[in-house]
Amino acid sequence: MTSEVVIPRQHFLLLPFPAYGHMIPLAELGKKIARHHDVTFAVSQCLFGQLQKRELVSPKDFTLVCIPDGLAEQLDGANVLYPANFVTTLQTVIAGIQSLLQAVPTRGSVGNPANGLGITIPVDFVIGDNMMAAGLSVCRDREIPLHFFNTCAASLTFAVLAMTEDYPVLGPNEEPNQFMELPSSPGASPPPIPEISKKVLLDMRRATLQVNGIIFNSALEVERDTVALIEALSEMKGISLRCVGPLMSPAEKLSTAKLEHKDKVQAWLDRQSETSVVYVSFGSIAYPSPEQIAELAKALLRVGKPFIWSIRPEQQQHLPEGIKSKMGNQFEGEGGSFLILGWAPQKLILQHASTAVFLSHCGWNSTMESVSAGVPVVAWPMFADQKLNAEWLAKQSTAVMVEGTGLKPKRLVLADEIEGIISDVGWNGGARDSACRIAAQSWSSKLGKATGSGGSSDIAFRELIGLPLPHNGISTVTGNNNN
């Protein structure tokens, strides 16, 4: 006999940070919530049109509204690499968020319809990207329950909570560390940071201590140690911590040209042997120097395996002539040994049986995608939290991290070294299943269980939105919101 549980329908307002790497995981969370509650997804004007054009979300998913914040470009480009530029842009985003939150209706007030972007259903719950922490403090003033969404590893939240008023700052002529670092021991401090960055992090820390909870785009199996450190902080008492990920989108709807391109990549992969392909991508923000690109190209050719390199067109000029001369007909024939792509269908590539190794910058989304697909990694971090992500992969034996990389690398990594690392990670001296691949596939299984029914991420999600835990014979129905 099946019993039925009715849960009250609520209205969730989701506020993503205006960068695709932050927005897509929160959109996926929104789609899951929308199966049970009303969801409004409010995005900066710089992304609103692109979201619709690329059909990453649709009216069937949730209500999409545009925040007229005056932001001209998303924060996925080189502008994020300069603290002053980043902070100026962040202030613009925060102003738009504050205006919206002051205007939306709640159960206790009507708000200001003129500035509420047409949102008429009272907002019960706000989930906002923690990068915009200062703007989200309006929720406390209006008594709207607020959860931060941490789109990176939980270590970012731990680093924010480690920030103090007496944290050291850089002198006027000192260069900032290109990577985020955590305290090495109790009482120890990472290297000094720019004054402007310190202010942002202190604002984030103050706001973090006022939220109802924090949602992590990760699984508890990944974050158990870091979550335990955060929970142990007396200031965090009463603040819930929930790992509901990894949250990864299905493939976006592609234009006819991109769909044809994807089909060509699929056909090329289908022609390759199982676990034979090396996939290279550094993401959309930072890239190695021209000299380093040349060494990477040499290494890939020397490995003697087919490879796919996702590299922006403006960077392709630094490839050796031996590669550039063959790019015109690289999809043709049975023996094509490589693909040089300005855009690559990453999920397709990582999930394909022919893919053996992923040489990655280790952004958090790419890190979770590689582990979920069971593909081992050659870790080449470039900036920010990427080194922490790379170190985590290496600690799990799913990756080997190349030392001395970054926006301002300590050295030129030569082709011989790169070739050796790729070969060890992918084939371990000739074995079909390298030690890194075995570890990666083990993690793939763990994450599959975490996100499946009754797994740790599934349970955390149910707790977040008020769903009962899965049991045989129990179904859920969402009631009216009574607005």
Stockholm file with secondary structure:
# STOCKHOLM 1.0

chainA/1-483         MTSEVVIPRQHFLLLPFPAYGHMIPLAELGKKIARHHDVTFAVSQCLFGQLQKRELVSPKDFTLVCIPDGLAEQLDGANVLYPANFVTTLQTVIAGIQSLLQAVPTRGSVGNPANGLGITIPVDFVIGDNMMAAGLSVCRDREIPLHFFNTCAASLTFAVLAMTEDYPVLGPNEEPNQFMELPSSPGASPPPIPEISKKVLLDMRRATLQVNGIIFNSALEVERDTVALIEALSEMKGISLRCVGPLMSPAEKLSTAKLEHKDKVQAWLDRQSETSVVYVSFGSIAYPSPEQIAELAKALLRVGKPFIWSIRPEQQQHLPEGIKSKMGNQFEGEGGSFLILGWAPQKLILQHASTAVFLSHCGWNSTMESVSAGVPVVAWPMFADQKLNAEWLAKQSTAVMVEGTGLKPKRLVLADEIEGIISDVGWNGGARDSACRIAAQSWSSKLGKATGSGGSSDIAFRELIGLPLPHNGISTVTGNNNN
#=GR chainA/1-483 SS CCEEEEECCCEEEEECCSSHHHHHHHHHHHHHHTTTSEEEEEEEHHHHHHHHHTTSSCTTTCEEEEECCCCCSCTTSGGGGSHHHHHHHHHHHHHHHHHHHHHSCBSSCCCCGGGTTTCCSCBCEEEEEGGGHHHHTHHHHTTCCEEEEECSCTHHHHHHHTCCTTCCBCCTTCCCCSBCCCCSSTTCCCSCBCHHHHHHHHHHHHHHTTSSEEEESSCHHHHHHHHHHHHTSGGGTTCEEEECCCCCCCCCCCCHHHHHHHHHHHHHHHTSCTTCEEEEECCSSCCCCHHHHHHHHHHHHHHTSCEEEECCGGGGGGSCHHHHTTGGGTTSSSCCCEEEESSCCHHHHHHSTTEEEEEECCCHHHHHHHHHHTCCEEECCCSBTHHHHHHHHHHTTSEEECTTCSSSCSSCCCHHHHHHHHHHHHHTTTCSSCHHHHHHHHHHHHHHHHHSTTSHHHHHHHHHHTCCCCCTTEEEEECCCCC
#=GC SS_cons         CCEEEEECCCEEEEECCSSHHHHHHHHHHHHHHTTTSEEEEEEEHHHHHHHHHTTSSCTTTCEEEEECCCCCSCTTSGGGGSHHHHHHHHHHHHHHHHHHHHHSCBSSCCCCGGGTTTCCSCBCEEEEEGGGHHHHTHHHHTTCCEEEEECSCTHHHHHHHTCCTTCCBCCTTCCCCSBCCCCSSTTCCCSCBCHHHHHHHHHHHHHHTTSSEEEESSCHHHHHHHHHHHHTSGGGTTCEEEECCCCCCCCCCCCHHHHHHHHHHHHHHHTSCTTCEEEEECCSSCCCCHHHHHHHHHHHHHHTSCEEEECCGGGGGGSCHHHHTTGGGTTSSSCCCEEEESSCCHHHHHHSTTEEEEEECCCHHHHHHHHHHTCCEEECCCSBTHHHHHHHHHHTTSEEECTTCSSSCSSCCCHHHHHHHHHHHHHTTTCSSCHHHHHHHHHHHHHHHHHSTTSHHHHHHHHHHTCCCCCTTEEEEECCCCC
//
